[in-house]
Amino acid sequence: MKKKIQTNKAPAAIGPYSQGIETDTLIFLSGQIPLNPDSMELVEGDENQIRQVFKNVQALCEEAGLDLNHIVKLNVSLQDLALFNLVNEIMKELFTEPYPARAALQVAKLPLNSSIEVEAILAKSK
């Protein structure tokens, strides 16, 4: 069984996919880019884009009745790995140990030319 997770506090899907899907034990969040959910436009600046992506992820976590610390796995895609250290610093502000497992990689291009995209898997219990 699967249930759709949807909130207007995160950007609407810009294709044929759900913002998130909940199963009995796990929640899968689609990749989030740094769109302001009100304007559906990218925020400006690398740090702002990283923070906005995590705000969008957090909004989806909250819609599911959970928080960022329920995330067990993150996939982070960056247009430039030079942002890797900044992502780490912001994650230290937002997450507590044990930190989620994570992959971070540089990609050629992201939707709407954003600098970052983050997808997540959450466990319903911490």
KOLKEVO-862679 format. One record per atom (N, C-alpha, C): residue number from 1; residue in three letters; y, x, z; atom name. Coordinates in pm, 1 decimal, always signed. Each point is the difference from the previous one (the first is absolute). Layout:
! KOLKEVO-862679
<n=NUM&res=Ala&y=Y&x=X&z=Z&atom=CA>
...
***
This chain:
! KOLKEVO-862679
<n=1&res=Met&y=-119.1&x=+84.1&z=+0.0&atom=N>
<n=1&res=Met&y=+119.1&x=-84.1&z=+0.0&atom=CA>
<n=1&res=Met&y=+124.0&x=+87.5&z=+0.0&atom=C>
<n=2&res=Lys&y=+98.8&x=-41.2&z=-77.0&atom=N>
<n=2&res=Lys&y=+126.1&x=+72.6&z=+0.4&atom=CA>
<n=2&res=Lys&y=+116.5&x=-97.7&z=+5.9&atom=C>
<n=3&res=Lys&y=+107.6&x=+47.8&z=+63.4&atom=N>
<n=3&res=Lys&y=+119.2&x=-80.9&z=+18.3&atom=CA>
<n=3&res=Lys&y=+120.4&x=+80.5&z=-47.6&atom=C>
<n=4&res=Lys&y=+90.4&x=-64.4&z=-69.2&atom=N>
<n=4&res=Lys&y=+119.6&x=+66.2&z=-51.9&atom=CA>
<n=4&res=Lys&y=+102.7&x=+17.8&z=+111.6&atom=C>
<n=5&res=Ile&y=+61.5&x=+118.5&z=+2.5&atom=N>
<n=5&res=Ile&y=+111.7&x=+26.9&z=+89.9&atom=CA>
<n=5&res=Ile&y=+124.9&x=+3.9&z=-85.4&atom=C>
<n=6&res=Gln&y=+99.3&x=-77.7&z=+39.5&atom=N>
<n=6&res=Gln&y=+121.9&x=-8.7&z=-78.3&atom=CA>
<n=6&res=Gln&y=+117.3&x=-26.3&z=+92.3&atom=C>
<n=7&res=Thr&y=+109.9&x=+72.4&z=-22.1&atom=N>
<n=7&res=Thr&y=+122.7&x=-22.3&z=+76.0&atom=CA>
<n=7&res=Thr&y=+120.1&x=+29.0&z=-88.2&atom=C>
<n=8&res=Asn&y=+108.0&x=-70.5&z=+22.9&atom=N>
<n=8&res=Asn&y=+123.3&x=+29.2&z=-73.5&atom=CA>
<n=8&res=Asn&y=+79.6&x=+111.5&z=+67.2&atom=C>
<n=9&res=Lys&y=-55.7&x=+57.5&z=+108.7&atom=N>
<n=9&res=Lys&y=+63.4&x=+114.8&z=+66.7&atom=CA>
<n=9&res=Lys&y=-41.2&x=+132.1&z=-64.6&atom=C>
<n=10&res=Ala&y=-87.6&x=-7.8&z=-98.9&atom=N>
<n=10&res=Ala&y=-38.1&x=+114.1&z=-82.9&atom=CA>
<n=10&res=Ala&y=+18.9&x=-43.5&z=-144.7&atom=C>
<n=11&res=Pro&y=+14.5&x=+96.2&z=-90.6&atom=N>
<n=11&res=Pro&y=+22.4&x=-37.6&z=-140.2&atom=CA>
<n=11&res=Pro&y=-113.9&x=-84.5&z=-56.3&atom=C>
<n=12&res=Ala&y=+36.4&x=-95.7&z=-81.5&atom=N>
<n=12&res=Ala&y=-99.5&x=-81.8&z=-68.5&atom=CA>
<n=12&res=Ala&y=-79.8&x=+88.3&z=-95.4&atom=C>
<n=13&res=Ala&y=-123.2&x=-37.2&z=-24.4&atom=N>
<n=13&res=Ala&y=-82.4&x=+72.6&z=-96.5&atom=CA>
<n=13&res=Ala&y=+66.5&x=-5.0&z=-136.6&atom=C>
<n=14&res=Ile&y=-0.5&x=+114.3&z=-70.1&atom=N>
<n=14&res=Ile&y=+61.4&x=+4.5&z=-133.1&atom=CA>
<n=14&res=Ile&y=-107.6&x=+4.2&z=-108.8&atom=C>
<n=15&res=Gly&y=-113.9&x=-59.4&z=+32.0&atom=N>
<n=15&res=Gly&y=-112.0&x=-6.2&z=-93.5&atom=CA>
<n=15&res=Gly&y=-105.4&x=-94.1&z=+54.6&atom=C>
<n=16&res=Pro&y=-115.7&x=-4.9&z=-65.2&atom=N>
<n=16&res=Pro&y=-107.0&x=-91.2&z=+42.7&atom=CA>
<n=16&res=Pro&y=-83.2&x=+58.0&z=+114.7&atom=C>
<n=17&res=Tyr&y=+60.9&x=+11.4&z=+117.0&atom=N>
<n=17&res=Tyr&y=-69.1&x=+50.2&z=+118.8&atom=CA>
<n=17&res=Tyr&y=+63.1&x=-62.4&z=+123.6&atom=C>
<n=18&res=Ser&y=-67.6&x=+10.6&z=+110.9&atom=N>
<n=18&res=Ser&y=+49.3&x=-52.1&z=+128.4&atom=CA>
<n=18&res=Ser&y=+67.7&x=+111.8&z=+77.2&atom=C>
<n=19&res=Gln&y=+96.0&x=-34.8&z=+84.5&atom=N>
<n=19&res=Gln&y=+61.1&x=+99.4&z=+88.0&atom=CA>
<n=19&res=Gln&y=-106.7&x=+60.8&z=+90.9&atom=C>
<n=20&res=Gly&y=-91.5&x=-82.1&z=+44.2&atom=N>
<n=20&res=Gly&y=-108.4&x=+47.0&z=+84.9&atom=CA>
<n=20&res=Gly&y=-114.9&x=-98.4&z=-1.2&atom=C>
<n=21&res=Ile&y=-117.3&x=+50.3&z=+37.8&atom=N>
<n=21&res=Ile&y=-120.3&x=-82.3&z=+10.5&atom=CA>
<n=21&res=Ile&y=-65.5&x=+29.1&z=+134.2&atom=C>
<n=22&res=Glu&y=-32.4&x=-105.9&z=+72.4&atom=N>
<n=22&res=Glu&y=-66.1&x=+10.8&z=+129.9&atom=CA>
<n=22&res=Glu&y=-146.4&x=-38.5&z=-13.8&atom=C>
<n=23&res=Thr&y=-87.2&x=+82.3&z=+56.0&atom=N>
<n=23&res=Thr&y=-142.1&x=-31.9&z=+8.9&atom=CA>
<n=23&res=Thr&y=-32.8&x=-20.6&z=+147.6&atom=C>
<n=24&res=Asp&y=-127.3&x=-12.9&z=+31.8&atom=N>
<n=24&res=Asp&y=-38.7&x=-22.9&z=+139.3&atom=CA>
<n=24&res=Asp&y=+45.4&x=+111.1&z=+93.6&atom=C>
<n=25&res=Thr&y=-5.9&x=+125.3&z=-45.4&atom=N>
<n=25&res=Thr&y=+30.9&x=+111.6&z=+89.3&atom=CA>
<n=25&res=Thr&y=+112.5&x=+91.4&z=-49.3&atom=C>
<n=26&res=Leu&y=+31.1&x=-5.9&z=-128.7&atom=N>
<n=26&res=Leu&y=+99.1&x=+90.4&z=-57.4&atom=CA>
<n=26&res=Leu&y=+108.0&x=-75.3&z=-75.7&atom=C>
<n=27&res=Ile&y=+115.4&x=+65.3&z=-13.1&atom=N>
<n=27&res=Ile&y=+109.8&x=-51.1&z=-81.2&atom=CA>
<n=27&res=Ile&y=+38.1&x=+109.4&z=-98.6&atom=C>
<n=28&res=Phe&y=+12.4&x=-37.0&z=-125.4&atom=N>
<n=28&res=Phe&y=+35.6&x=+92.6&z=-107.0&atom=CA>
<n=28&res=Phe&y=+138.1&x=-36.7&z=-50.1&atom=C>
<n=29&res=Leu&y=+94.7&x=+94.2&z=+10.2&atom=N>
<n=29&res=Leu&y=+135.8&x=-24.5&z=-48.8&atom=CA>
<n=29&res=Leu&y=+18.2&x=+67.2&z=-134.6&atom=C>
<n=30&res=Ser&y=+53.2&x=-74.7&z=-94.3&atom=N>
<n=30&res=Ser&y=+30.2&x=+55.5&z=-131.4&atom=CA>
<n=30&res=Ser&y=+108.2&x=+106.5&z=+13.5&atom=C>
<n=31&res=Gly&y=+6.0&x=+86.9&z=-98.1&atom=N>
<n=31&res=Gly&y=+101.8&x=+104.4&z=+0.8&atom=CA>
<n=31&res=Gly&y=+139.7&x=-59.9&z=+9.4&atom=C>
<n=32&res=Gln&y=+77.9&x=+54.4&z=+90.4&atom=N>
<n=32&res=Gln&y=+138.2&x=-43.6&z=+18.6&atom=CA>
<n=32&res=Gln&y=+93.0&x=+108.3&z=-51.4&atom=C>
<n=33&res=Ile&y=+100.4&x=-41.7&z=-74.0&atom=N>
<n=33&res=Ile&y=+105.7&x=+91.3&z=-40.7&atom=CA>
<n=33&res=Ile&y=+126.5&x=-40.5&z=+74.6&atom=C>
<n=34&res=Pro&y=+102.5&x=+84.9&z=-1.1&atom=N>
<n=34&res=Pro&y=+117.9&x=-24.5&z=+84.0&atom=CA>
<n=34&res=Pro&y=+98.1&x=-103.2&z=-56.4&atom=C>
<n=35&res=Leu&y=-51.2&x=-118.3&z=-24.4&atom=N>
<n=35&res=Leu&y=+85.7&x=-110.5&z=-42.1&atom=CA>
<n=35&res=Leu&y=+56.0&x=-70.9&z=+121.6&atom=C>
<n=36&res=Asn&y=+126.4&x=-33.7&z=-5.2&atom=N>
<n=36&res=Asn&y=+58.2&x=-88.2&z=+99.4&atom=CA>
<n=36&res=Asn&y=-55.5&x=-139.2&z=-29.8&atom=C>
<n=37&res=Pro&y=-67.7&x=-64.7&z=+94.9&atom=N>
<n=37&res=Pro&y=-62.5&x=-128.5&z=-31.1&atom=CA>
<n=37&res=Pro&y=+99.4&x=-111.2&z=-33.9&atom=C>
<n=38&res=Asp&y=+125.9&x=+13.8&z=+43.2&atom=N>
<n=38&res=Asp&y=+99.4&x=-102.9&z=-30.3&atom=CA>
<n=38&res=Asp&y=+51.7&x=+10.6&z=-142.6&atom=C>
<n=39&res=Ser&y=+27.9&x=+122.9&z=-43.7&atom=N>
<n=39&res=Ser&y=+58.2&x=+20.0&z=-133.2&atom=CA>
<n=39&res=Ser&y=-104.3&x=+39.1&z=-104.8&atom=C>
<n=40&res=Met&y=-119.5&x=+43.2&z=+46.3&atom=N>
<n=40&res=Met&y=-105.4&x=+51.1&z=-88.0&atom=CA>
<n=40&res=Met&y=+50.1&x=+119.0&z=-82.6&atom=C>
<n=41&res=Glu&y=+90.6&x=+78.5&z=+58.6&atom=N>
<n=41&res=Glu&y=+48.5&x=+122.2&z=-61.8&atom=CA>
<n=41&res=Glu&y=-37.6&x=+118.3&z=+87.1&atom=C>
<n=42&res=Leu&y=-20.7&x=+116.5&z=-63.5&atom=N>
<n=42&res=Leu&y=-30.4&x=+121.0&z=+74.9&atom=CA>
<n=42&res=Leu&y=+117.9&x=+40.5&z=+85.6&atom=C>
<n=43&res=Val&y=-27.6&x=+44.8&z=+122.5&atom=N>
<n=43&res=Val&y=+105.5&x=+56.7&z=+83.0&atom=CA>
<n=43&res=Val&y=+29.1&x=+140.4&z=-52.5&atom=C>
<n=44&res=Glu&y=+116.7&x=+53.0&z=+31.3&atom=N>
<n=44&res=Glu&y=+44.8&x=+130.0&z=-50.8&atom=CA>
<n=44&res=Glu&y=-36.4&x=+112.0&z=+96.9&atom=C>
<n=45&res=Gly&y=-35.2&x=+114.7&z=-52.9&atom=N>
<n=45&res=Gly&y=-20.9&x=+119.7&z=+80.4&atom=CA>
<n=45&res=Gly&y=-143.3&x=+13.9&z=+47.8&atom=C>
<n=46&res=Asp&y=-47.3&x=+124.6&z=+3.1&atom=N>
<n=46&res=Asp&y=-139.7&x=+25.3&z=+35.7&atom=CA>
<n=46&res=Asp&y=-35.3&x=-47.3&z=+141.1&atom=C>
<n=47&res=Glu&y=+81.3&x=+36.9&z=+99.6&atom=N>
<n=47&res=Glu&y=-31.1&x=-41.3&z=+137.3&atom=CA>
<n=47&res=Glu&y=+2.7&x=-151.6&z=+13.1&atom=C>
<n=48&res=Asn&y=+98.9&x=-64.3&z=-58.8&atom=N>
<n=48&res=Asn&y=+7.3&x=-146.6&z=+4.7&atom=CA>
<n=48&res=Asn&y=-120.9&x=-63.0&z=-67.7&atom=C>
<n=49&res=Gln&y=-45.8&x=+60.1&z=-110.4&atom=N>
<n=49&res=Gln&y=-116.8&x=-54.6&z=-68.5&atom=CA>
<n=49&res=Gln&y=-124.9&x=+11.9&z=+88.0&atom=C>
<n=50&res=Ile&y=-16.9&x=+113.1&z=+66.2&atom=N>
<n=50&res=Ile&y=-116.5&x=+17.2&z=+88.1&atom=CA>
<n=50&res=Ile&y=+5.5&x=-101.2&z=+114.3&atom=C>
<n=51&res=Arg&y=+115.8&x=-13.5&z=+61.6&atom=N>
<n=51&res=Arg&y=+13.3&x=-94.6&z=+112.2&atom=CA>
<n=51&res=Arg&y=-22.3&x=-143.9&z=-46.8&atom=C>
<n=52&res=Gln&y=+51.5&x=-36.0&z=-118.2&atom=N>
<n=52&res=Gln&y=-16.4&x=-136.8&z=-51.2&atom=CA>
<n=52&res=Gln&y=-146.2&x=-30.9&z=-29.0&atom=C>
<n=53&res=Val&y=-71.9&x=+96.4&z=-56.4&atom=N>
<n=53&res=Val&y=-142.1&x=-21.9&z=-28.0&atom=CA>
<n=53&res=Val&y=-73.8&x=-33.4&z=+129.2&atom=C>
<n=54&res=Phe&y=+28.6&x=+73.6&z=+106.5&atom=N>
<n=54&res=Phe&y=-68.6&x=-27.4&z=+125.8&atom=CA>
<n=54&res=Phe&y=+48.1&x=-129.9&z=+64.5&atom=C>
<n=55&res=Lys&y=+125.6&x=-39.2&z=-22.5&atom=N>
<n=55&res=Lys&y=+46.4&x=-132.4&z=+45.3&atom=CA>
<n=55&res=Lys&y=-79.3&x=-109.7&z=-70.5&atom=C>
<n=56&res=Asn&y=-22.6&x=+17.9&z=-129.5&atom=N>
<n=56&res=Asn&y=-76.4&x=-99.5&z=-75.9&atom=CA>
<n=56&res=Asn&y=-144.1&x=-6.2&z=+48.8&atom=C>
<n=57&res=Val&y=-60.4&x=+115.5&z=+24.0&atom=N>
<n=57&res=Val&y=-136.4&x=+4.2&z=+53.5&atom=CA>
<n=57&res=Val&y=-4.0&x=-67.4&z=+137.1&atom=C>
<n=58&res=Gln&y=+98.7&x=+30.7&z=+83.8&atom=N>
<n=58&res=Gln&y=+5.0&x=-58.7&z=+133.9&atom=CA>
<n=58&res=Gln&y=+13.3&x=-152.4&z=-6.6&atom=C>
<n=59&res=Ala&y=+81.0&x=-50.8&z=-91.7&atom=N>
<n=59&res=Ala&y=+16.6&x=-145.2&z=-14.0&atom=CA>
<n=59&res=Ala&y=-133.2&x=-66.2&z=-33.3&atom=C>
<n=60&res=Leu&y=-79.5&x=+64.0&z=-84.0&atom=N>
<n=60&res=Leu&y=-131.4&x=-55.8&z=-34.0&atom=CA>
<n=60&res=Leu&y=-95.6&x=+8.7&z=+118.1&atom=C>
<n=61&res=Cys&y=+6.4&x=+109.2&z=+75.5&atom=N>
<n=61&res=Cys&y=-81.6&x=+11.2&z=+121.2&atom=CA>
<n=61&res=Cys&y=+33.3&x=-114.1&z=+95.9&atom=C>
<n=62&res=Glu&y=+128.8&x=-22.5&z=+20.2&atom=N>
<n=62&res=Glu&y=+44.5&x=-105.0&z=+92.9&atom=CA>
<n=62&res=Glu&y=-41.3&x=-138.2&z=-48.5&atom=C>
<n=63&res=Glu&y=+3.8&x=-22.4&z=-129.9&atom=N>
<n=63&res=Glu&y=-44.0&x=-129.1&z=-54.7&atom=CA>
<n=63&res=Glu&y=-146.4&x=-25.1&z=+34.4&atom=C>
<n=64&res=Ala&y=-77.2&x=+107.1&z=+10.0&atom=N>
<n=64&res=Ala&y=-141.7&x=-11.4&z=+36.1&atom=CA>
<n=64&res=Ala&y=-20.2&x=+0.2&z=+151.7&atom=C>
<n=65&res=Gly&y=+109.1&x=+5.2&z=+76.5&atom=N>
<n=65&res=Gly&y=-10.1&x=+0.1&z=+146.1&atom=CA>
<n=65&res=Gly&y=-33.2&x=+136.6&z=+57.5&atom=C>
<n=66&res=Leu&y=+23.5&x=+105.2&z=-75.8&atom=N>
<n=66&res=Leu&y=-33.1&x=+136.2&z=+42.5&atom=CA>
<n=66&res=Leu&y=+124.9&x=+87.9&z=-7.9&atom=C>
<n=67&res=Asp&y=-17.3&x=+130.7&z=+22.5&atom=N>
<n=67&res=Asp&y=+111.3&x=+93.8&z=-13.3&atom=CA>
<n=67&res=Asp&y=-47.0&x=+125.8&z=-71.4&atom=C>
<n=68&res=Leu&y=+93.0&x=+92.7&z=-18.9&atom=N>
<n=68&res=Leu&y=-31.7&x=+121.9&z=-73.8&atom=CA>
<n=68&res=Leu&y=-116.6&x=+77.6&z=+60.5&atom=C>
<n=69&res=Asn&y=-17.4&x=-8.4&z=+130.1&atom=N>
<n=69&res=Asn&y=-106.0&x=+77.0&z=+64.5&atom=CA>
<n=69&res=Asn&y=-139.4&x=-58.6&z=-21.0&atom=C>
<n=70&res=His&y=-9.1&x=-111.2&z=-70.2&atom=N>
<n=70&res=His&y=-130.1&x=-52.9&z=-42.8&atom=CA>
<n=70&res=His&y=-44.5&x=+61.9&z=-132.6&atom=C>
<n=71&res=Ile&y=+89.6&x=+76.4&z=-63.2&atom=N>
<n=71&res=Ile&y=-34.2&x=+64.2&z=-127.5&atom=CA>
<n=71&res=Ile&y=-98.3&x=+113.3&z=+26.2&atom=C>
<n=72&res=Val&y=-111.7&x=-3.1&z=-71.4&atom=N>
<n=72&res=Val&y=-100.7&x=+105.7&z=+14.3&atom=CA>
<n=72&res=Val&y=+3.1&x=+96.2&z=-118.9&atom=C>
<n=73&res=Lys&y=+57.7&x=-42.7&z=-113.5&atom=N>
<n=73&res=Lys&y=+4.2&x=+85.4&z=-119.3&atom=CA>
<n=73&res=Lys&y=+124.5&x=-31.0&z=-81.1&atom=C>
<n=74&res=Leu&y=+70.9&x=+106.0&z=-37.1&atom=N>
<n=74&res=Leu&y=+116.7&x=-10.3&z=-87.2&atom=CA>
<n=74&res=Leu&y=-23.6&x=+82.5&z=-125.3&atom=C>
<n=75&res=Asn&y=+43.1&x=-51.4&z=-112.1&atom=N>
<n=75&res=Asn&y=+7.9&x=+76.7&z=-123.4&atom=CA>
<n=75&res=Asn&y=+147.3&x=+7.7&z=-36.6&atom=C>
<n=76&res=Val&y=+51.9&x=+121.8&z=-5.9&atom=N>
<n=76&res=Val&y=+141.4&x=+22.6&z=-29.5&atom=CA>
<n=76&res=Val&y=+10.0&x=+69.8&z=-135.2&atom=C>
<n=77&res=Ser&y=+71.0&x=-61.8&z=-91.4&atom=N>
<n=77&res=Ser&y=+25.5&x=+59.2&z=-130.4&atom=CA>
<n=77&res=Ser&y=+147.3&x=+36.6&z=-7.2&atom=C>
<n=78&res=Leu&y=+27.4&x=+124.1&z=-39.9&atom=N>
<n=78&res=Leu&y=+136.6&x=+50.6&z=-8.6&atom=CA>
<n=78&res=Leu&y=+26.5&x=+51.4&z=-140.7&atom=C>
<n=79&res=Gln&y=+121.3&x=-24.2&z=-50.1&atom=N>
<n=79&res=Gln&y=+35.9&x=+59.8&z=-128.9&atom=CA>
<n=79&res=Gln&y=+25.4&x=+149.0&z=+15.2&atom=C>
<n=80&res=Asp&y=+29.9&x=+44.4&z=+124.0&atom=N>
<n=80&res=Asp&y=+26.9&x=+141.4&z=+24.9&atom=CA>
<n=80&res=Asp&y=-55.3&x=+36.1&z=+138.0&atom=C>
<n=81&res=Leu&y=-96.2&x=+91.1&z=+2.1&atom=N>
<n=81&res=Leu&y=-59.0&x=+41.4&z=+128.1&atom=CA>
<n=81&res=Leu&y=+99.8&x=+70.5&z=+90.6&atom=C>
<n=82&res=Ala&y=+117.4&x=+31.5&z=-49.3&atom=N>
<n=82&res=Ala&y=+104.9&x=+56.2&z=+84.8&atom=CA>
<n=82&res=Ala&y=+39.5&x=-99.5&z=+109.8&atom=C>
<n=83&res=Leu&y=-33.1&x=-128.3&z=-17.4&atom=N>
<n=83&res=Leu&y=+30.1&x=-102.6&z=+101.6&atom=CA>
<n=83&res=Leu&y=-106.0&x=-6.8&z=+110.0&atom=C>
<n=84&res=Phe&y=-106.4&x=+77.8&z=-13.1&atom=N>
<n=84&res=Phe&y=-113.2&x=-4.2&z=+93.2&atom=CA>
<n=84&res=Phe&y=+44.0&x=+18.6&z=+145.2&atom=C>
<n=85&res=Asn&y=+83.5&x=+100.1&z=+28.3&atom=N>
<n=85&res=Asn&y=+43.3&x=+25.3&z=+137.7&atom=CA>
<n=85&res=Asn&y=+86.0&x=-113.4&z=+54.6&atom=C>
<n=86&res=Leu&y=+82.9&x=-59.4&z=-84.9&atom=N>
<n=86&res=Leu&y=+82.6&x=-112.3&z=+43.8&atom=CA>
<n=86&res=Leu&y=-87.5&x=-121.1&z=+31.8&atom=C>
<n=87&res=Val&y=-100.8&x=-24.5&z=-80.0&atom=N>
<n=87&res=Val&y=-95.1&x=-107.5&z=+29.7&atom=CA>
<n=87&res=Val&y=-65.5&x=+25.0&z=+135.7&atom=C>
<n=88&res=Asn&y=-41.9&x=+123.4&z=+25.8&atom=N>
<n=88&res=Asn&y=-62.2&x=+33.7&z=+128.2&atom=CA>
<n=88&res=Asn&y=+94.1&x=-27.2&z=+116.5&atom=C>
<n=89&res=Glu&y=+125.9&x=+40.3&z=-12.1&atom=N>
<n=89&res=Glu&y=+96.8&x=-20.8&z=+108.8&atom=CA>
<n=89&res=Glu&y=+21.9&x=-148.5&z=+27.2&atom=C>
<n=90&res=Ile&y=+12.5&x=-78.8&z=-103.5&atom=N>
<n=90&res=Ile&y=+21.5&x=-144.1&z=+17.6&atom=CA>
<n=90&res=Ile&y=-125.4&x=-64.6&z=+58.2&atom=C>
<n=91&res=Met&y=-117.1&x=+43.9&z=-45.4&atom=N>
<n=91&res=Met&y=-124.2&x=-55.7&z=+56.0&atom=CA>
<n=91&res=Met&y=-12.2&x=+30.8&z=+149.8&atom=C>
<n=92&res=Lys&y=+45.5&x=+117.1&z=+43.6&atom=N>
<n=92&res=Lys&y=-4.5&x=+34.1&z=+143.4&atom=CA>
<n=92&res=Lys&y=+85.5&x=-96.5&z=+81.7&atom=C>
<n=93&res=Glu&y=+108.6&x=-50.7&z=-59.9&atom=N>
<n=93&res=Glu&y=+86.5&x=-97.9&z=+67.7&atom=CA>
<n=93&res=Glu&y=-67.2&x=-136.8&z=+9.8&atom=C>
<n=94&res=Leu&y=-77.9&x=-35.7&z=-101.2&atom=N>
<n=94&res=Leu&y=-51.0&x=-136.6&z=-14.0&atom=CA>
<n=94&res=Leu&y=-139.8&x=-21.9&z=+55.9&atom=C>
<n=95&res=Phe&y=-82.6&x=+104.0&z=+3.3&atom=N>
<n=95&res=Phe&y=-139.9&x=-12.6&z=+39.8&atom=CA>
<n=95&res=Phe&y=-24.6&x=+75.9&z=+130.1&atom=C>
<n=96&res=Thr&y=-102.3&x=-43.3&z=+73.2&atom=N>
<n=96&res=Thr&y=-44.3&x=+73.6&z=+117.7&atom=CA>
<n=96&res=Thr&y=-140.2&x=+53.2&z=-27.2&atom=C>
<n=97&res=Glu&y=-37.9&x=+101.0&z=+74.7&atom=N>
<n=97&res=Glu&y=-134.4&x=+57.5&z=-15.8&atom=CA>
<n=97&res=Glu&y=-103.6&x=-95.9&z=+54.8&atom=C>
<n=98&res=Pro&y=-116.1&x=-6.9&z=-56.8&atom=N>
<n=98&res=Pro&y=-42.5&x=+78.7&z=-114.9&atom=CA>
<n=98&res=Pro&y=+63.9&x=-54.4&z=-128.2&atom=C>
<n=99&res=Tyr&y=+56.2&x=+91.4&z=-78.1&atom=N>
<n=99&res=Tyr&y=+62.5&x=-38.0&z=-126.3&atom=CA>
<n=99&res=Tyr&y=-106.9&x=-48.1&z=-98.5&atom=C>
<n=100&res=Pro&y=+40.6&x=-82.9&z=-96.7&atom=N>
<n=100&res=Pro&y=-98.5&x=-45.0&z=-99.5&atom=CA>
<n=100&res=Pro&y=-48.5&x=+116.3&z=-86.4&atom=C>
<n=101&res=Ala&y=-119.1&x=-13.3&z=-53.0&atom=N>
<n=101&res=Ala&y=-44.3&x=+92.2&z=-104.3&atom=CA>
<n=101&res=Ala&y=+93.6&x=-20.3&z=-118.6&atom=C>
<n=102&res=Arg&y=+17.6&x=+106.9&z=-80.3&atom=N>
<n=102&res=Arg&y=+100.2&x=-13.1&z=-105.9&atom=CA>
<n=102&res=Arg&y=-31.6&x=+92.1&z=-116.4&atom=C>
<n=103&res=Ala&y=+32.4&x=-47.8&z=-117.7&atom=N>
<n=103&res=Ala&y=+2.7&x=+83.3&z=-119.9&atom=CA>
<n=103&res=Ala&y=+143.6&x=-1.6&z=-49.9&atom=C>
<n=104&res=Ala&y=+48.4&x=+113.8&z=-43.2&atom=N>
<n=104&res=Ala&y=+133.8&x=+8.6&z=-58.4&atom=CA>
<n=104&res=Ala&y=-11.0&x=+82.2&z=-127.1&atom=C>
<n=105&res=Leu&y=+50.7&x=-55.3&z=-108.0&atom=N>
<n=105&res=Leu&y=-8.5&x=+73.0&z=-125.4&atom=CA>
<n=105&res=Leu&y=+122.2&x=-24.2&z=-85.3&atom=C>
<n=106&res=Gln&y=+24.4&x=+94.4&z=-90.2&atom=N>
<n=106&res=Gln&y=+109.8&x=-11.7&z=-93.1&atom=CA>
<n=106&res=Gln&y=-50.7&x=-67.9&z=-126.2&atom=C>
<n=107&res=Val&y=+78.7&x=-94.2&z=-49.0&atom=N>
<n=107&res=Val&y=-36.3&x=-73.0&z=-121.5&atom=CA>
<n=107&res=Val&y=+112.0&x=+16.8&z=-102.3&atom=C>
<n=108&res=Ala&y=-31.4&x=-26.1&z=-124.7&atom=N>
<n=108&res=Ala&y=+97.8&x=+17.9&z=-107.5&atom=CA>
<n=108&res=Ala&y=+112.6&x=-103.0&z=+6.5&atom=C>
<n=109&res=Lys&y=-34.2&x=-123.3&z=+34.2&atom=N>
<n=109&res=Lys&y=+101.2&x=-105.8&z=+1.5&atom=CA>
<n=109&res=Lys&y=-50.6&x=-115.4&z=+85.2&atom=C>
<n=110&res=Leu&y=+92.9&x=-68.3&z=+64.9&atom=N>
<n=110&res=Leu&y=-31.7&x=-117.0&z=+81.4&atom=CA>
<n=110&res=Leu&y=+74.9&x=-121.4&z=-53.6&atom=C>
<n=111&res=Pro&y=-43.3&x=-121.3&z=+36.2&atom=N>
<n=111&res=Pro&y=+68.6&x=-119.8&z=-48.4&atom=CA>
<n=111&res=Pro&y=+150.5&x=+4.0&z=+28.6&atom=C>
<n=112&res=Leu&y=+76.0&x=-41.2&z=-96.5&atom=N>
<n=112&res=Leu&y=+146.0&x=-6.1&z=+7.3&atom=CA>
<n=112&res=Leu&y=+63.0&x=+135.4&z=+30.2&atom=C>
<n=113&res=Asn&y=-77.7&x=+107.3&z=-23.5&atom=N>
<n=113&res=Asn&y=+45.6&x=+137.4&z=+21.2&atom=CA>
<n=113&res=Asn&y=+33.0&x=+29.1&z=+146.6&atom=C>
<n=114&res=Ser&y=-70.3&x=-65.4&z=+92.2&atom=N>
<n=114&res=Ser&y=+21.7&x=+28.3&z=+141.7&atom=CA>
<n=114&res=Ser&y=-54.4&x=+138.4&z=+32.6&atom=C>
<n=115&res=Ser&y=+44.9&x=+55.4&z=+112.7&atom=N>
<n=115&res=Ser&y=-45.4&x=+133.4&z=+38.8&atom=CA>
<n=115&res=Ser&y=-128.7&x=-4.1&z=+81.9&atom=C>
<n=116&res=Ile&y=-38.0&x=-118.3&z=+50.3&atom=N>
<n=116&res=Ile&y=-115.6&x=-11.5&z=+88.3&atom=CA>
<n=116&res=Ile&y=-66.3&x=-136.2&z=-16.5&atom=C>
<n=117&res=Glu&y=-131.3&x=-1.5&z=+17.5&atom=N>
<n=117&res=Glu&y=-77.0&x=-123.8&z=+11.4&atom=CA>
<n=117&res=Glu&y=-104.3&x=+22.7&z=+108.7&atom=C>
<n=118&res=Val&y=-19.6&x=-101.8&z=+85.1&atom=N>
<n=118&res=Val&y=-94.4&x=+11.2&z=+111.1&atom=CA>
<n=118&res=Val&y=-88.6&x=-122.8&z=+1.3&atom=C>
<n=119&res=Glu&y=-130.6&x=+22.4&z=+7.6&atom=N>
<n=119&res=Glu&y=-95.6&x=-109.0&z=+21.2&atom=CA>
<n=119&res=Glu&y=-73.3&x=+27.8&z=+129.4&atom=C>
<n=120&res=Ala&y=-52.2&x=-104.6&z=+63.3&atom=N>
<n=120&res=Ala&y=-58.7&x=+15.6&z=+132.7&atom=CA>
<n=120&res=Ala&y=-122.3&x=-87.3&z=+18.6&atom=C>
<n=121&res=Ile&y=-87.5&x=+47.8&z=+89.2&atom=N>
<n=121&res=Ile&y=-114.8&x=-77.6&z=+48.3&atom=CA>
<n=121&res=Ile&y=+17.0&x=-10.0&z=+151.0&atom=C>
<n=122&res=Leu&y=-11.3&x=-121.1&z=+52.6&atom=N>
<n=122&res=Leu&y=+12.7&x=-23.9&z=+143.6&atom=CA>
<n=122&res=Leu&y=-131.8&x=-49.8&z=+56.5&atom=C>
<n=123&res=Ala&y=-28.0&x=+39.7&z=+122.7&atom=N>
<n=123&res=Ala&y=-112.4&x=-56.1&z=+75.2&atom=CA>
<n=123&res=Ala&y=+60.5&x=-104.1&z=+94.4&atom=C>
<n=124&res=Lys&y=-66.3&x=-112.9&z=+10.9&atom=N>
<n=124&res=Lys&y=+55.3&x=-107.0&z=+83.8&atom=CA>
<n=124&res=Lys&y=+0.7&x=+36.4&z=+147.6&atom=C>
<n=125&res=Ser&y=-89.0&x=+90.3&z=+43.6&atom=N>
<n=125&res=Ser&y=+5.1&x=+47.7&z=+137.3&atom=CA>
<n=125&res=Ser&y=+44.2&x=+144.1&z=-1.0&atom=C>
<n=126&res=Lys&y=+74.1&x=+40.4&z=+104.0&atom=N>
<n=126&res=Lys&y=+53.5&x=+137.5&z=+4.6&atom=CA>
<n=126&res=Lys&y=-107.0&x=+99.9&z=+30.8&atom=C>
***
